[in-house]
């Protein structure tokens, strides 16, 4: 992500830097960050793009219960609509790394 005042970013982002969206899970927060000079120097502007999987989709389907995942989300005030119960297990918050820890390292 480009830092503030970089010539390749649109005028709207010249003072803040290029926006970066770091997606969490359906049970956690997500982040909106911006590019920095330090990030450009240390990583050539690359950044993480999401929490990243902690376990495979197959392992999630085999180890998680559809009903338990839905109940945990409901307990947090989160309701979802899905086409297939297996998607709930594959995309369960515990199937992913902690997005806050990922953001702290990128």
C-alpha angles and dihedrals in degrees: 000000000000120000125235116295094020109151094227098060124084120264091251090066100039094105098041106031130242113318118244121196115206109191120215124189134280087269102043142052127274127215136231109201136164135226119263137198090245091052091051092049096045102036105015087248097302119140142173116276102205147338095291126220120290092190136016122265090247093052091048092052091049098044105037132069118227092217094048093050091049091048093050090050092047090050087058091050093255121135123185139186118212137174094223135024090225089064089060091058094042092051098037114136091246090058088070137061120256103278092208091057090047092051091049090059099044 
